[in-house]
């Protein structure tokens, strides 16, 4: 962009959409040092990894994109599961989406206690989670029915 005859090469100022100064600085630092700095704090690291992954996609830096995807998968927890679930839904990241859905299903009490449910903003994601919950209830009912049928059949 800065060396192959594009308008950005001679521009005094360049606007980089969908980012903030700290994330873009981390992106440039990565390009110069091959070191990924996601900042501090669980929520901050997940947010930075999301932004850096988008920059890596935009500027075609596949290794950084993979590092960010890995960092996102490792950062799924009570405080980050819902925002990451929504981001995965928005970006079409099927692997992260599945991981977050599984985390929500397996850690519902922790998620509720951390305020994760209140973070939910995307109606499509809410519908998906409701569908997951209904599927789990149906599975529990089928299991209970099989258990009851097995007890009745036992001598």
Rosetta constraint file for C-alpha pairs under 8 A:
AtomPair CA 1 CA 5 HARMONIC 7.56 0.50
AtomPair CA 1 CA 6 HARMONIC 5.86 0.50
AtomPair CA 1 CA 8 HARMONIC 6.26 0.50
AtomPair CA 1 CA 9 HARMONIC 6.52 0.50
AtomPair CA 2 CA 6 HARMONIC 6.78 0.50
AtomPair CA 2 CA 8 HARMONIC 5.82 0.50
AtomPair CA 2 CA 9 HARMONIC 4.08 0.50
AtomPair CA 2 CA 10 HARMONIC 7.78 0.50
AtomPair CA 3 CA 9 HARMONIC 5.98 0.50
AtomPair CA 4 CA 9 HARMONIC 7.69 0.50
AtomPair CA 5 CA 9 HARMONIC 6.61 0.50
AtomPair CA 7 CA 11 HARMONIC 6.41 0.50
AtomPair CA 8 CA 14 HARMONIC 6.54 0.50
AtomPair CA 18 CA 51 HARMONIC 7.57 0.50
AtomPair CA 19 CA 23 HARMONIC 6.40 0.50
AtomPair CA 19 CA 24 HARMONIC 6.50 0.50
AtomPair CA 19 CA 51 HARMONIC 6.34 0.50
AtomPair CA 19 CA 55 HARMONIC 7.86 0.50
AtomPair CA 20 CA 24 HARMONIC 6.14 0.50
AtomPair CA 21 CA 25 HARMONIC 5.94 0.50
AtomPair CA 22 CA 26 HARMONIC 6.18 0.50
AtomPair CA 23 CA 27 HARMONIC 6.18 0.50
AtomPair CA 23 CA 48 HARMONIC 6.14 0.50
AtomPair CA 23 CA 51 HARMONIC 6.69 0.50
AtomPair CA 23 CA 52 HARMONIC 6.45 0.50
AtomPair CA 24 CA 28 HARMONIC 6.25 0.50
AtomPair CA 24 CA 52 HARMONIC 7.60 0.50
AtomPair CA 25 CA 29 HARMONIC 6.02 0.50
AtomPair CA 26 CA 30 HARMONIC 6.06 0.50
AtomPair CA 26 CA 36 HARMONIC 7.29 0.50
AtomPair CA 26 CA 37 HARMONIC 6.23 0.50
AtomPair CA 26 CA 38 HARMONIC 7.52 0.50
AtomPair CA 26 CA 52 HARMONIC 7.86 0.50
AtomPair CA 27 CA 31 HARMONIC 6.36 0.50
AtomPair CA 27 CA 52 HARMONIC 6.39 0.50
AtomPair CA 27 CA 55 HARMONIC 7.50 0.50
AtomPair CA 28 CA 32 HARMONIC 6.24 0.50
AtomPair CA 29 CA 33 HARMONIC 5.87 0.50
AtomPair CA 29 CA 34 HARMONIC 7.52 0.50
AtomPair CA 29 CA 35 HARMONIC 7.21 0.50
AtomPair CA 29 CA 36 HARMONIC 7.82 0.50
AtomPair CA 30 CA 34 HARMONIC 4.70 0.50
AtomPair CA 30 CA 35 HARMONIC 5.04 0.50
AtomPair CA 30 CA 36 HARMONIC 5.52 0.50
AtomPair CA 30 CA 37 HARMONIC 7.63 0.50
AtomPair CA 30 CA 64 HARMONIC 7.96 0.50
AtomPair CA 36 CA 64 HARMONIC 7.93 0.50
AtomPair CA 36 CA 67 HARMONIC 8.00 0.50
AtomPair CA 38 CA 44 HARMONIC 7.47 0.50
AtomPair CA 38 CA 45 HARMONIC 4.84 0.50
AtomPair CA 38 CA 46 HARMONIC 7.78 0.50
AtomPair CA 38 CA 48 HARMONIC 5.71 0.50
AtomPair CA 38 CA 49 HARMONIC 6.36 0.50
AtomPair CA 39 CA 44 HARMONIC 6.51 0.50
AtomPair CA 39 CA 45 HARMONIC 5.61 0.50
AtomPair CA 39 CA 48 HARMONIC 7.43 0.50
AtomPair CA 40 CA 44 HARMONIC 6.21 0.50
AtomPair CA 40 CA 45 HARMONIC 6.11 0.50
AtomPair CA 41 CA 45 HARMONIC 6.04 0.50
AtomPair CA 42 CA 46 HARMONIC 6.37 0.50
AtomPair CA 42 CA 75 HARMONIC 6.82 0.50
AtomPair CA 42 CA 79 HARMONIC 7.95 0.50
AtomPair CA 42 CA 80 HARMONIC 7.58 0.50
AtomPair CA 43 CA 47 HARMONIC 6.19 0.50
AtomPair CA 43 CA 79 HARMONIC 7.01 0.50
AtomPair CA 43 CA 80 HARMONIC 6.14 0.50
AtomPair CA 44 CA 48 HARMONIC 6.02 0.50
AtomPair CA 45 CA 49 HARMONIC 6.00 0.50
AtomPair CA 45 CA 75 HARMONIC 7.81 0.50
AtomPair CA 46 CA 50 HARMONIC 6.24 0.50
AtomPair CA 46 CA 71 HARMONIC 7.41 0.50
AtomPair CA 46 CA 72 HARMONIC 5.84 0.50
AtomPair CA 46 CA 75 HARMONIC 6.27 0.50
AtomPair CA 46 CA 80 HARMONIC 7.27 0.50
AtomPair CA 46 CA 84 HARMONIC 7.69 0.50
AtomPair CA 47 CA 51 HARMONIC 6.41 0.50
AtomPair CA 48 CA 52 HARMONIC 5.98 0.50
AtomPair CA 49 CA 53 HARMONIC 5.89 0.50
AtomPair CA 49 CA 68 HARMONIC 5.06 0.50
AtomPair CA 49 CA 69 HARMONIC 7.50 0.50
AtomPair CA 49 CA 71 HARMONIC 6.72 0.50
AtomPair CA 49 CA 72 HARMONIC 6.40 0.50
AtomPair CA 50 CA 54 HARMONIC 6.37 0.50
AtomPair CA 50 CA 68 HARMONIC 7.06 0.50
AtomPair CA 50 CA 72 HARMONIC 7.37 0.50
AtomPair CA 50 CA 87 HARMONIC 7.88 0.50
AtomPair CA 51 CA 55 HARMONIC 6.30 0.50
AtomPair CA 52 CA 56 HARMONIC 5.96 0.50
AtomPair CA 52 CA 64 HARMONIC 7.76 0.50
AtomPair CA 52 CA 65 HARMONIC 7.48 0.50
AtomPair CA 52 CA 68 HARMONIC 6.83 0.50
AtomPair CA 53 CA 57 HARMONIC 6.18 0.50
AtomPair CA 53 CA 64 HARMONIC 6.92 0.50
AtomPair CA 53 CA 65 HARMONIC 4.83 0.50
AtomPair CA 53 CA 66 HARMONIC 7.91 0.50
AtomPair CA 53 CA 68 HARMONIC 5.45 0.50
AtomPair CA 53 CA 69 HARMONIC 7.01 0.50
AtomPair CA 54 CA 58 HARMONIC 6.14 0.50
AtomPair CA 54 CA 65 HARMONIC 7.70 0.50
AtomPair CA 55 CA 59 HARMONIC 6.01 0.50
AtomPair CA 56 CA 60 HARMONIC 5.52 0.50
AtomPair CA 56 CA 61 HARMONIC 4.72 0.50
AtomPair CA 56 CA 62 HARMONIC 6.52 0.50
AtomPair CA 56 CA 64 HARMONIC 5.96 0.50
AtomPair CA 56 CA 65 HARMONIC 5.22 0.50
AtomPair CA 57 CA 61 HARMONIC 6.40 0.50
AtomPair CA 57 CA 62 HARMONIC 7.06 0.50
AtomPair CA 57 CA 65 HARMONIC 6.48 0.50
AtomPair CA 61 CA 65 HARMONIC 6.36 0.50
AtomPair CA 62 CA 66 HARMONIC 6.24 0.50
AtomPair CA 63 CA 67 HARMONIC 6.23 0.50
AtomPair CA 64 CA 68 HARMONIC 6.08 0.50
AtomPair CA 65 CA 69 HARMONIC 6.17 0.50
AtomPair CA 66 CA 70 HARMONIC 6.15 0.50
AtomPair CA 67 CA 71 HARMONIC 6.16 0.50
AtomPair CA 68 CA 72 HARMONIC 6.08 0.50
AtomPair CA 69 CA 73 HARMONIC 6.29 0.50
AtomPair CA 70 CA 74 HARMONIC 6.26 0.50
AtomPair CA 71 CA 75 HARMONIC 6.13 0.50
AtomPair CA 72 CA 76 HARMONIC 6.71 0.50
AtomPair CA 72 CA 84 HARMONIC 7.73 0.50
AtomPair CA 72 CA 96 HARMONIC 7.59 0.50
AtomPair CA 73 CA 96 HARMONIC 6.19 0.50
AtomPair CA 73 CA 99 HARMONIC 7.41 0.50
AtomPair CA 75 CA 80 HARMONIC 7.09 0.50
AtomPair CA 76 CA 80 HARMONIC 5.61 0.50
AtomPair CA 76 CA 81 HARMONIC 5.14 0.50
AtomPair CA 76 CA 84 HARMONIC 7.30 0.50
AtomPair CA 76 CA 100 HARMONIC 6.72 0.50
AtomPair CA 76 CA 103 HARMONIC 7.59 0.50
AtomPair CA 77 CA 81 HARMONIC 5.36 0.50
AtomPair CA 77 CA 103 HARMONIC 7.60 0.50
AtomPair CA 78 CA 107 HARMONIC 7.77 0.50
AtomPair CA 78 CA 110 HARMONIC 6.03 0.50
AtomPair CA 78 CA 111 HARMONIC 4.71 0.50
AtomPair CA 78 CA 114 HARMONIC 5.99 0.50
AtomPair CA 78 CA 116 HARMONIC 6.47 0.50
AtomPair CA 79 CA 111 HARMONIC 7.11 0.50
AtomPair CA 79 CA 114 HARMONIC 6.04 0.50
AtomPair CA 79 CA 115 HARMONIC 7.29 0.50
AtomPair CA 79 CA 116 HARMONIC 5.85 0.50
AtomPair CA 80 CA 84 HARMONIC 5.94 0.50
AtomPair CA 80 CA 116 HARMONIC 7.52 0.50
AtomPair CA 81 CA 85 HARMONIC 5.88 0.50
AtomPair CA 81 CA 100 HARMONIC 5.60 0.50
AtomPair CA 81 CA 103 HARMONIC 7.15 0.50
AtomPair CA 81 CA 104 HARMONIC 6.93 0.50
AtomPair CA 81 CA 111 HARMONIC 7.89 0.50
AtomPair CA 81 CA 116 HARMONIC 7.28 0.50
AtomPair CA 82 CA 86 HARMONIC 6.20 0.50
AtomPair CA 82 CA 100 HARMONIC 7.39 0.50
AtomPair CA 82 CA 104 HARMONIC 7.94 0.50
AtomPair CA 82 CA 116 HARMONIC 6.01 0.50
AtomPair CA 82 CA 117 HARMONIC 7.24 0.50
AtomPair CA 82 CA 119 HARMONIC 6.53 0.50
AtomPair CA 82 CA 120 HARMONIC 6.18 0.50
AtomPair CA 83 CA 87 HARMONIC 6.15 0.50
AtomPair CA 83 CA 119 HARMONIC 6.96 0.50
AtomPair CA 83 CA 120 HARMONIC 7.24 0.50
AtomPair CA 84 CA 88 HARMONIC 5.93 0.50
AtomPair CA 84 CA 96 HARMONIC 7.66 0.50
AtomPair CA 84 CA 97 HARMONIC 7.78 0.50
AtomPair CA 84 CA 100 HARMONIC 7.04 0.50
AtomPair CA 85 CA 89 HARMONIC 6.14 0.50
AtomPair CA 85 CA 96 HARMONIC 7.21 0.50
AtomPair CA 85 CA 97 HARMONIC 5.47 0.50
AtomPair CA 85 CA 100 HARMONIC 5.43 0.50
AtomPair CA 85 CA 101 HARMONIC 7.05 0.50
AtomPair CA 85 CA 125 HARMONIC 7.50 0.50
AtomPair CA 86 CA 90 HARMONIC 6.15 0.50
AtomPair CA 86 CA 120 HARMONIC 7.82 0.50
AtomPair CA 86 CA 121 HARMONIC 7.92 0.50
AtomPair CA 86 CA 122 HARMONIC 6.56 0.50
AtomPair CA 86 CA 125 HARMONIC 6.34 0.50
AtomPair CA 87 CA 91 HARMONIC 6.05 0.50
AtomPair CA 88 CA 92 HARMONIC 5.63 0.50
AtomPair CA 88 CA 93 HARMONIC 4.75 0.50
AtomPair CA 88 CA 94 HARMONIC 6.85 0.50
AtomPair CA 88 CA 96 HARMONIC 5.88 0.50
AtomPair CA 88 CA 97 HARMONIC 5.10 0.50
AtomPair CA 89 CA 93 HARMONIC 6.62 0.50
AtomPair CA 89 CA 94 HARMONIC 7.67 0.50
AtomPair CA 89 CA 97 HARMONIC 6.29 0.50
AtomPair CA 89 CA 125 HARMONIC 7.10 0.50
AtomPair CA 92 CA 97 HARMONIC 7.95 0.50
AtomPair CA 93 CA 97 HARMONIC 6.05 0.50
AtomPair CA 94 CA 98 HARMONIC 6.06 0.50
AtomPair CA 95 CA 99 HARMONIC 6.26 0.50
AtomPair CA 96 CA 100 HARMONIC 6.07 0.50
AtomPair CA 97 CA 101 HARMONIC 6.13 0.50
AtomPair CA 98 CA 102 HARMONIC 6.11 0.50
AtomPair CA 99 CA 103 HARMONIC 6.11 0.50
AtomPair CA 100 CA 104 HARMONIC 6.10 0.50
AtomPair CA 101 CA 105 HARMONIC 6.21 0.50
AtomPair CA 101 CA 129 HARMONIC 7.27 0.50
AtomPair CA 102 CA 106 HARMONIC 6.08 0.50
AtomPair CA 103 CA 107 HARMONIC 5.79 0.50
AtomPair CA 104 CA 108 HARMONIC 5.49 0.50
AtomPair CA 104 CA 111 HARMONIC 6.90 0.50
AtomPair CA 105 CA 132 HARMONIC 7.68 0.50
AtomPair CA 105 CA 133 HARMONIC 7.53 0.50
AtomPair CA 107 CA 111 HARMONIC 6.13 0.50
AtomPair CA 108 CA 112 HARMONIC 6.14 0.50
AtomPair CA 109 CA 113 HARMONIC 6.14 0.50
AtomPair CA 110 CA 114 HARMONIC 6.14 0.50
AtomPair CA 111 CA 115 HARMONIC 6.47 0.50
AtomPair CA 111 CA 116 HARMONIC 5.11 0.50
AtomPair CA 111 CA 117 HARMONIC 6.80 0.50
AtomPair CA 112 CA 116 HARMONIC 5.68 0.50
AtomPair CA 112 CA 117 HARMONIC 5.74 0.50
AtomPair CA 115 CA 119 HARMONIC 6.87 0.50
AtomPair CA 116 CA 120 HARMONIC 7.11 0.50
AtomPair CA 120 CA 125 HARMONIC 7.90 0.50
AtomPair CA 120 CA 126 HARMONIC 7.09 0.50
AtomPair CA 121 CA 126 HARMONIC 7.89 0.50
AtomPair CA 122 CA 126 HARMONIC 6.32 0.50
AtomPair CA 123 CA 127 HARMONIC 6.13 0.50
AtomPair CA 124 CA 128 HARMONIC 6.27 0.50
AtomPair CA 125 CA 129 HARMONIC 6.20 0.50
AtomPair CA 126 CA 130 HARMONIC 6.14 0.50
AtomPair CA 127 CA 131 HARMONIC 6.14 0.50
AtomPair CA 128 CA 132 HARMONIC 6.24 0.50
AtomPair CA 129 CA 133 HARMONIC 6.18 0.50
AtomPair CA 130 CA 134 HARMONIC 6.17 0.50
AtomPair CA 131 CA 135 HARMONIC 6.17 0.50
AtomPair CA 132 CA 136 HARMONIC 6.29 0.50
AtomPair CA 133 CA 137 HARMONIC 6.27 0.50
AtomPair CA 134 CA 138 HARMONIC 6.20 0.50
AtomPair CA 135 CA 139 HARMONIC 6.21 0.50
AtomPair CA 136 CA 140 HARMONIC 6.17 0.50
AtomPair CA 137 CA 141 HARMONIC 6.20 0.50
AtomPair CA 138 CA 142 HARMONIC 6.18 0.50
AtomPair CA 139 CA 143 HARMONIC 6.11 0.50
AtomPair CA 140 CA 144 HARMONIC 6.09 0.50
AtomPair CA 141 CA 145 HARMONIC 6.06 0.50
AtomPair CA 142 CA 146 HARMONIC 6.16 0.50
AtomPair CA 143 CA 147 HARMONIC 6.16 0.50
AtomPair CA 144 CA 148 HARMONIC 6.12 0.50
AtomPair CA 145 CA 149 HARMONIC 6.06 0.50
AtomPair CA 146 CA 150 HARMONIC 6.04 0.50
AtomPair CA 147 CA 151 HARMONIC 6.20 0.50
AtomPair CA 148 CA 152 HARMONIC 6.28 0.50
AtomPair CA 149 CA 153 HARMONIC 6.24 0.50
AtomPair CA 150 CA 154 HARMONIC 6.27 0.50
